[in-house]
Amino acid sequence: MRRFIKSRPYVPVHELRRRFEIEGMEDEVSPMPTGQGTLFVGLPAQEAVFLGDLVKSGEVGCELLLDPVSPAVIGVYPMRPVARQ
């Protein structure tokens, strides 16, 4: 998942579910602990923790829901692109 996110400028959360065939209820939301508080993401708990670790390490940024304003993640983007050799 890390490599996929880093290879694109922006990835909506629904694209992560589709690309990695993440099973679960369509409207499932899990808390995602980050260094700046808890966000909520439409992924199962295990994937939310993994994504939270990427955010904590500064590798991935999150776009939050703005209408209404809430700590819900709607997409992710790389903070530092992968160097190509």
Backbone atoms as SQL, in Angstrom:
CREATE TABLE atoms (id INTEGER PRIMARY KEY, chain TEXT, resi INTEGER, resn TEXT, atom TEXT, x REAL, y REAL, z REAL);
INSERT INTO atoms VALUES
  (1, 'A', 1, 'MET', 'N', 0.827, -1.174, 0.000),
  (2, 'A', 1, 'MET', 'CA', 0.000, 0.000, 0.000),
  (3, 'A', 1, 'MET', 'C', 0.886, 1.257, 0.000),
  (4, 'A', 2, 'ARG', 'N', 1.956, 1.228, 0.779),
  (5, 'A', 2, 'ARG', 'CA', 2.865, 2.369, 0.840),
  (6, 'A', 2, 'ARG', 'C', 3.396, 2.719, -0.549),
  (7, 'A', 3, 'ARG', 'N', 3.872, 1.726, -1.251),
  (8, 'A', 3, 'ARG', 'CA', 4.446, 1.947, -2.575),
  (9, 'A', 3, 'ARG', 'C', 3.398, 2.490, -3.547),
  (10, 'A', 4, 'PHE', 'N', 2.186, 1.978, -3.475),
  (11, 'A', 4, 'PHE', 'CA', 1.105, 2.445, -4.349),
  (12, 'A', 4, 'PHE', 'C', 0.801, 3.921, -4.088),
  (13, 'A', 5, 'ILE', 'N', 0.671, 4.297, -2.826),
  (14, 'A', 5, 'ILE', 'CA', 0.382, 5.691, -2.484),
  (15, 'A', 5, 'ILE', 'C', 1.517, 6.599, -2.946),
  (16, 'A', 6, 'LYS', 'N', 2.753, 6.161, -2.733),
  (17, 'A', 6, 'LYS', 'CA', 3.904, 6.992, -3.086),
  (18, 'A', 6, 'LYS', 'C', 4.071, 7.138, -4.596),
  (19, 'A', 7, 'SER', 'N', 3.467, 6.251, -5.373),
  (20, 'A', 7, 'SER', 'CA', 3.627, 6.306, -6.827),
  (21, 'A', 7, 'SER', 'C', 2.605, 7.216, -7.507),
  (22, 'A', 8, 'ARG', 'N', 1.694, 7.803, -6.752),
  (23, 'A', 8, 'ARG', 'CA', 0.651, 8.647, -7.319),
  (24, 'A', 8, 'ARG', 'C', 0.577, 9.974, -6.586),
  (25, 'A', 9, 'PRO', 'N', 0.095, 11.011, -7.268),
  (26, 'A', 9, 'PRO', 'CA', 0.004, 12.304, -6.596),
  (27, 'A', 9, 'PRO', 'C', -1.120, 12.371, -5.556),
  (28, 'A', 10, 'TYR', 'N', -2.173, 11.553, -5.723),
  (29, 'A', 10, 'TYR', 'CA', -3.313, 11.563, -4.809),
  (30, 'A', 10, 'TYR', 'C', -4.074, 10.257, -4.977),
  (31, 'A', 11, 'VAL', 'N', -4.521, 9.687, -3.867),
  (32, 'A', 11, 'VAL', 'CA', -5.296, 8.446, -3.918),
  (33, 'A', 11, 'VAL', 'C', -6.514, 8.600, -3.010),
  (34, 'A', 12, 'PRO', 'N', -7.736, 8.540, -3.569),
  (35, 'A', 12, 'PRO', 'CA', -8.927, 8.537, -2.722),
  (36, 'A', 12, 'PRO', 'C', -8.998, 7.240, -1.918),
  (37, 'A', 13, 'VAL', 'N', -9.595, 7.302, -0.744),
  (38, 'A', 13, 'VAL', 'CA', -9.687, 6.125, 0.121),
  (39, 'A', 13, 'VAL', 'C', -10.418, 4.988, -0.588),
  (40, 'A', 14, 'HIS', 'N', -11.469, 5.303, -1.341),
  (41, 'A', 14, 'HIS', 'CA', -12.212, 4.236, -2.028),
  (42, 'A', 14, 'HIS', 'C', -11.321, 3.509, -3.039),
  (43, 'A', 15, 'GLU', 'N', -10.332, 4.198, -3.605),
  (44, 'A', 15, 'GLU', 'CA', -9.405, 3.557, -4.539),
  (45, 'A', 15, 'GLU', 'C', -8.485, 2.574, -3.805),
  (46, 'A', 16, 'LEU', 'N', -8.099, 2.875, -2.577),
  (47, 'A', 16, 'LEU', 'CA', -7.304, 1.926, -1.779),
  (48, 'A', 16, 'LEU', 'C', -8.101, 0.645, -1.542),
  (49, 'A', 17, 'ARG', 'N', -9.375, 0.806, -1.195),
  (50, 'A', 17, 'ARG', 'CA', -10.228, -0.375, -0.955),
  (51, 'A', 17, 'ARG', 'C', -10.338, -1.231, -2.214),
  (52, 'A', 18, 'ARG', 'N', -10.541, -0.578, -3.361),
  (53, 'A', 18, 'ARG', 'CA', -10.704, -1.312, -4.608),
  (54, 'A', 18, 'ARG', 'C', -9.398, -1.964, -5.039),
  (55, 'A', 19, 'ARG', 'N', -8.314, -1.216, -5.020),
  (56, 'A', 19, 'ARG', 'CA', -7.017, -1.694, -5.518),
  (57, 'A', 19, 'ARG', 'C', -6.494, -2.877, -4.714),
  (58, 'A', 20, 'PHE', 'N', -6.683, -2.841, -3.399),
  (59, 'A', 20, 'PHE', 'CA', -6.154, -3.895, -2.541),
  (60, 'A', 20, 'PHE', 'C', -7.219, -4.886, -2.092),
  (61, 'A', 21, 'GLU', 'N', -8.397, -4.793, -2.712),
  (62, 'A', 21, 'GLU', 'CA', -9.502, -5.715, -2.421),
  (63, 'A', 21, 'GLU', 'C', -9.731, -5.857, -0.926),
  (64, 'A', 22, 'ILE', 'N', -9.824, -4.710, -0.255),
  (65, 'A', 22, 'ILE', 'CA', -10.030, -4.692, 1.190),
  (66, 'A', 22, 'ILE', 'C', -11.493, -4.987, 1.462),
  (67, 'A', 23, 'GLU', 'N', -11.713, -6.060, 2.159),
  (68, 'A', 23, 'GLU', 'CA', -13.071, -6.485, 2.489),
  (69, 'A', 23, 'GLU', 'C', -13.600, -5.685, 3.669),
  (70, 'A', 24, 'GLY', 'N', -14.883, -5.651, 3.804),
  (71, 'A', 24, 'GLY', 'CA', -15.522, -4.953, 4.904),
  (72, 'A', 24, 'GLY', 'C', -16.791, -4.297, 4.422),
  (73, 'A', 25, 'MET', 'N', -17.518, -3.747, 5.359),
  (74, 'A', 25, 'MET', 'CA', -18.754, -3.059, 5.022),
  (75, 'A', 25, 'MET', 'C', -18.432, -1.777, 4.274),
  (76, 'A', 26, 'GLU', 'N', -19.294, -1.395, 3.357),
  (77, 'A', 26, 'GLU', 'CA', -19.061, -0.208, 2.531),
  (78, 'A', 26, 'GLU', 'C', -18.920, 1.064, 3.353),
  (79, 'A', 27, 'ASP', 'N', -19.696, 1.187, 4.420),
  (80, 'A', 27, 'ASP', 'CA', -19.658, 2.409, 5.213),
  (81, 'A', 27, 'ASP', 'C', -18.875, 2.237, 6.517),
  (82, 'A', 28, 'GLU', 'N', -17.970, 1.263, 6.548),
  (83, 'A', 28, 'GLU', 'CA', -17.148, 1.016, 7.722),
  (84, 'A', 28, 'GLU', 'C', -16.139, 2.152, 7.913),
  (85, 'A', 29, 'VAL', 'N', -16.020, 2.636, 9.129),
  (86, 'A', 29, 'VAL', 'CA', -15.082, 3.703, 9.468),
  (87, 'A', 29, 'VAL', 'C', -14.334, 3.282, 10.718),
  (88, 'A', 30, 'SER', 'N', -13.007, 3.469, 10.687),
  (89, 'A', 30, 'SER', 'CA', -12.161, 3.093, 11.826),
  (90, 'A', 30, 'SER', 'C', -11.336, 4.287, 12.264),
  (91, 'A', 31, 'PRO', 'N', -11.042, 4.359, 13.572),
  (92, 'A', 31, 'PRO', 'CA', -10.148, 5.425, 14.034),
  (93, 'A', 31, 'PRO', 'C', -8.738, 5.175, 13.538),
  (94, 'A', 32, 'MET', 'N', -8.052, 6.249, 13.180),
  (95, 'A', 32, 'MET', 'CA', -6.686, 6.165, 12.678),
  (96, 'A', 32, 'MET', 'C', -5.822, 7.056, 13.564),
  (97, 'A', 33, 'PRO', 'N', -5.068, 6.458, 14.492),
  (98, 'A', 33, 'PRO', 'CA', -4.240, 7.291, 15.368),
  (99, 'A', 33, 'PRO', 'C', -3.094, 7.936, 14.587),
  (100, 'A', 34, 'THR', 'N', -2.905, 9.231, 14.784),
  (101, 'A', 34, 'THR', 'CA', -1.793, 9.956, 14.167),
  (102, 'A', 34, 'THR', 'C', -1.069, 10.716, 15.268),
  (103, 'A', 35, 'GLY', 'N', 0.032, 11.306, 14.946),
  (104, 'A', 35, 'GLY', 'CA', 0.776, 12.071, 15.937),
  (105, 'A', 35, 'GLY', 'C', 0.049, 13.326, 16.396),
  (106, 'A', 36, 'GLN', 'N', -0.965, 13.772, 15.654),
  (107, 'A', 36, 'GLN', 'CA', -1.678, 15.000, 15.971),
  (108, 'A', 36, 'GLN', 'C', -3.122, 14.752, 16.383),
  (109, 'A', 37, 'GLY', 'N', -3.440, 13.548, 16.782),
  (110, 'A', 37, 'GLY', 'CA', -4.797, 13.216, 17.194),
  (111, 'A', 37, 'GLY', 'C', -5.348, 12.061, 16.381),
  (112, 'A', 38, 'THR', 'N', -6.605, 11.766, 16.607),
  (113, 'A', 38, 'THR', 'CA', -7.255, 10.652, 15.922),
  (114, 'A', 38, 'THR', 'C', -8.076, 11.161, 14.747),
  (115, 'A', 39, 'LEU', 'N', -7.858, 10.533, 13.597),
  (116, 'A', 39, 'LEU', 'CA', -8.669, 10.791, 12.419),
  (117, 'A', 39, 'LEU', 'C', -9.502, 9.548, 12.158),
  (118, 'A', 40, 'PHE', 'N', -10.493, 9.653, 11.313),
  (119, 'A', 40, 'PHE', 'CA', -11.336, 8.516, 10.975),
  (120, 'A', 40, 'PHE', 'C', -11.250, 8.271, 9.480),
  (121, 'A', 41, 'VAL', 'N', -11.099, 6.994, 9.110),
  (122, 'A', 41, 'VAL', 'CA', -10.915, 6.625, 7.711),
  (123, 'A', 41, 'VAL', 'C', -11.816, 5.445, 7.378),
  (124, 'A', 42, 'GLY', 'N', -12.302, 5.405, 6.158),
  (125, 'A', 42, 'GLY', 'CA', -13.215, 4.354, 5.710),
  (126, 'A', 42, 'GLY', 'C', -12.496, 3.063, 5.354),
  (127, 'A', 43, 'LEU', 'N', -11.757, 2.521, 6.305),
  (128, 'A', 43, 'LEU', 'CA', -11.027, 1.261, 6.140),
  (129, 'A', 43, 'LEU', 'C', -11.219, 0.417, 7.384),
  (130, 'A', 44, 'PRO', 'N', -11.007, -0.902, 7.294),
  (131, 'A', 44, 'PRO', 'CA', -11.026, -1.742, 8.489),
  (132, 'A', 44, 'PRO', 'C', -9.909, -1.332, 9.462),
  (133, 'A', 45, 'ALA', 'N', -10.023, -1.746, 10.703),
  (134, 'A', 45, 'ALA', 'CA', -9.112, -1.325, 11.768),
  (135, 'A', 45, 'ALA', 'C', -7.636, -1.598, 11.456),
  (136, 'A', 46, 'GLN', 'N', -7.320, -2.779, 10.943),
  (137, 'A', 46, 'GLN', 'CA', -5.916, -3.130, 10.676),
  (138, 'A', 46, 'GLN', 'C', -5.295, -2.196, 9.632),
  (139, 'A', 47, 'GLU', 'N', -6.009, -1.916, 8.561),
  (140, 'A', 47, 'GLU', 'CA', -5.511, -1.028, 7.520),
  (141, 'A', 47, 'GLU', 'C', -5.445, 0.418, 8.013),
  (142, 'A', 48, 'ALA', 'N', -6.386, 0.809, 8.872),
  (143, 'A', 48, 'ALA', 'CA', -6.373, 2.157, 9.433),
  (144, 'A', 48, 'ALA', 'C', -5.133, 2.380, 10.302),
  (145, 'A', 49, 'VAL', 'N', -4.761, 1.377, 11.083),
  (146, 'A', 49, 'VAL', 'CA', -3.552, 1.480, 11.908),
  (147, 'A', 49, 'VAL', 'C', -2.315, 1.582, 11.022),
  (148, 'A', 50, 'PHE', 'N', -2.265, 0.784, 9.967),
  (149, 'A', 50, 'PHE', 'CA', -1.123, 0.836, 9.036),
  (150, 'A', 50, 'PHE', 'C', -1.017, 2.212, 8.387),
  (151, 'A', 51, 'LEU', 'N', -2.134, 2.736, 7.917),
  (152, 'A', 51, 'LEU', 'CA', -2.141, 4.055, 7.291),
  (153, 'A', 51, 'LEU', 'C', -1.761, 5.126, 8.318),
  (154, 'A', 52, 'GLY', 'N', -2.230, 4.983, 9.545),
  (155, 'A', 52, 'GLY', 'CA', -1.860, 5.910, 10.611),
  (156, 'A', 52, 'GLY', 'C', -0.362, 5.917, 10.870),
  (157, 'A', 53, 'ASP', 'N', 0.265, 4.745, 10.798),
  (158, 'A', 53, 'ASP', 'CA', 1.720, 4.667, 10.961),
  (159, 'A', 53, 'ASP', 'C', 2.441, 5.421, 9.850),
  (160, 'A', 54, 'LEU', 'N', 1.928, 5.334, 8.611),
  (161, 'A', 54, 'LEU', 'CA', 2.524, 6.074, 7.501),
  (162, 'A', 54, 'LEU', 'C', 2.385, 7.580, 7.706),
  (163, 'A', 55, 'VAL', 'N', 1.251, 8.007, 8.248),
  (164, 'A', 55, 'VAL', 'CA', 1.035, 9.429, 8.514),
  (165, 'A', 55, 'VAL', 'C', 1.973, 9.888, 9.629),
  (166, 'A', 56, 'LYS', 'N', 2.081, 9.098, 10.712),
  (167, 'A', 56, 'LYS', 'CA', 2.967, 9.446, 11.832),
  (168, 'A', 56, 'LYS', 'C', 4.413, 9.592, 11.389),
  (169, 'A', 57, 'SER', 'N', 4.853, 8.730, 10.475),
  (170, 'A', 57, 'SER', 'CA', 6.242, 8.763, 10.030),
  (171, 'A', 57, 'SER', 'C', 6.503, 9.882, 9.019),
  (172, 'A', 58, 'GLY', 'N', 5.455, 10.574, 8.589),
  (173, 'A', 58, 'GLY', 'CA', 5.615, 11.686, 7.655),
  (174, 'A', 58, 'GLY', 'C', 5.713, 11.268, 6.205),
  (175, 'A', 59, 'GLU', 'N', 5.400, 10.005, 5.904),
  (176, 'A', 59, 'GLU', 'CA', 5.478, 9.528, 4.520),
  (177, 'A', 59, 'GLU', 'C', 4.222, 9.839, 3.719),
  (178, 'A', 60, 'VAL', 'N', 3.090, 9.979, 4.411),
  (179, 'A', 60, 'VAL', 'CA', 1.801, 10.169, 3.747),
  (180, 'A', 60, 'VAL', 'C', 1.059, 11.310, 4.420),
  (181, 'A', 61, 'GLY', 'N', 0.379, 12.118, 3.622),
  (182, 'A', 61, 'GLY', 'CA', -0.486, 13.163, 4.134),
  (183, 'A', 61, 'GLY', 'C', -1.933, 12.794, 3.878),
  (184, 'A', 62, 'CYS', 'N', -2.852, 13.451, 4.570),
  (185, 'A', 62, 'CYS', 'CA', -4.271, 13.135, 4.441),
  (186, 'A', 62, 'CYS', 'C', -5.066, 14.365, 4.041),
  (187, 'A', 63, 'GLU', 'N', -6.024, 14.158, 3.157),
  (188, 'A', 63, 'GLU', 'CA', -7.004, 15.198, 2.855),
  (189, 'A', 63, 'GLU', 'C', -8.234, 14.895, 3.691),
  (190, 'A', 64, 'LEU', 'N', -8.714, 15.907, 4.403),
  (191, 'A', 64, 'LEU', 'CA', -9.847, 15.704, 5.296),
  (192, 'A', 64, 'LEU', 'C', -11.138, 16.215, 4.676),
  (193, 'A', 65, 'LEU', 'N', -12.226, 15.668, 5.143),
  (194, 'A', 65, 'LEU', 'CA', -13.556, 16.087, 4.722),
  (195, 'A', 65, 'LEU', 'C', -13.789, 17.531, 5.187),
  (196, 'A', 66, 'LEU', 'N', -14.217, 18.388, 4.286),
  (197, 'A', 66, 'LEU', 'CA', -14.388, 19.799, 4.620),
  (198, 'A', 66, 'LEU', 'C', -15.834, 20.241, 4.750),
  (199, 'A', 67, 'ASP', 'N', -16.767, 19.472, 4.228),
  (200, 'A', 67, 'ASP', 'CA', -18.169, 19.866, 4.303),
  (201, 'A', 67, 'ASP', 'C', -19.020, 18.676, 4.686),
  (202, 'A', 68, 'PRO', 'N', -19.360, 18.479, 5.907),
  (203, 'A', 68, 'PRO', 'CA', -19.041, 19.310, 7.067),
  (204, 'A', 68, 'PRO', 'C', -17.599, 19.072, 7.515),
  (205, 'A', 69, 'VAL', 'N', -17.056, 20.038, 8.217),
  (206, 'A', 69, 'VAL', 'CA', -15.687, 19.909, 8.712),
  (207, 'A', 69, 'VAL', 'C', -15.658, 18.813, 9.771),
  (208, 'A', 70, 'SER', 'N', -14.845, 17.801, 9.515),
  (209, 'A', 70, 'SER', 'CA', -14.724, 16.691, 10.462),
  (210, 'A', 70, 'SER', 'C', -13.374, 16.023, 10.268),
  (211, 'A', 71, 'PRO', 'N', -12.927, 15.243, 11.255),
  (212, 'A', 71, 'PRO', 'CA', -11.635, 14.561, 11.124),
  (213, 'A', 71, 'PRO', 'C', -11.752, 13.264, 10.322),
  (214, 'A', 72, 'ALA', 'N', -12.416, 13.311, 9.178),
  (215, 'A', 72, 'ALA', 'CA', -12.591, 12.127, 8.330),
  (216, 'A', 72, 'ALA', 'C', -11.695, 12.245, 7.100),
  (217, 'A', 73, 'VAL', 'N', -10.925, 11.194, 6.837),
  (218, 'A', 73, 'VAL', 'CA', -9.986, 11.173, 5.715),
  (219, 'A', 73, 'VAL', 'C', -10.721, 10.763, 4.441),
  (220, 'A', 74, 'ILE', 'N', -10.555, 11.550, 3.365),
  (221, 'A', 74, 'ILE', 'CA', -11.169, 11.186, 2.087),
  (222, 'A', 74, 'ILE', 'C', -10.132, 10.809, 1.041),
  (223, 'A', 75, 'GLY', 'N', -8.861, 11.134, 1.306),
  (224, 'A', 75, 'GLY', 'CA', -7.809, 10.786, 0.363),
  (225, 'A', 75, 'GLY', 'C', -6.434, 10.940, 1.004),
  (226, 'A', 76, 'VAL', 'N', -5.437, 10.364, 0.362),
  (227, 'A', 76, 'VAL', 'CA', -4.067, 10.431, 0.860),
  (228, 'A', 76, 'VAL', 'C', -3.122, 10.814, -0.277),
  (229, 'A', 77, 'TYR', 'N', -1.962, 11.329, 0.081),
  (230, 'A', 77, 'TYR', 'CA', -0.967, 11.726, -0.912),
  (231, 'A', 77, 'TYR', 'C', 0.424, 11.549, -0.315),
  (232, 'A', 78, 'PRO', 'N', 1.414, 11.331, -1.160),
  (233, 'A', 78, 'PRO', 'CA', 2.781, 11.138, -0.645),
  (234, 'A', 78, 'PRO', 'C', 3.375, 12.466, -0.184),
  (235, 'A', 79, 'MET', 'N', 4.125, 12.418, 0.896),
  (236, 'A', 79, 'MET', 'CA', 4.812, 13.613, 1.383),
  (237, 'A', 79, 'MET', 'C', 6.175, 13.751, 0.711),
  (238, 'A', 80, 'ARG', 'N', 6.806, 12.618, 0.477),
  (239, 'A', 80, 'ARG', 'CA', 8.097, 12.601, -0.217),
  (240, 'A', 80, 'ARG', 'C', 8.008, 11.552, -1.309),
  (241, 'A', 81, 'PRO', 'N', 8.154, 11.922, -2.569),
  (242, 'A', 81, 'PRO', 'CA', 8.056, 10.932, -3.633),
  (243, 'A', 81, 'PRO', 'C', 9.183, 9.901, -3.562),
  (244, 'A', 82, 'VAL', 'N', 8.918, 8.727, -4.069),
  (245, 'A', 82, 'VAL', 'CA', 9.910, 7.673, -4.132),
  (246, 'A', 82, 'VAL', 'C', 10.944, 8.045, -5.190),
  (247, 'A', 83, 'ALA', 'N', 12.221, 7.959, -4.843),
  (248, 'A', 83, 'ALA', 'CA', 13.289, 8.267, -5.801),
  (249, 'A', 83, 'ALA', 'C', 13.370, 7.151, -6.833),
  (250, 'A', 84, 'ARG', 'N', 13.405, 7.520, -8.084),
  (251, 'A', 84, 'ARG', 'CA', 13.502, 6.526, -9.161),
  (252, 'A', 84, 'ARG', 'C', 14.955, 6.387, -9.564),
  (253, 'A', 85, 'GLN', 'N', 15.381, 5.141, -9.741),
  (254, 'A', 85, 'GLN', 'CA', 16.780, 4.900, -10.102),
  (255, 'A', 85, 'GLN', 'C', 16.884, 4.230, -11.431);
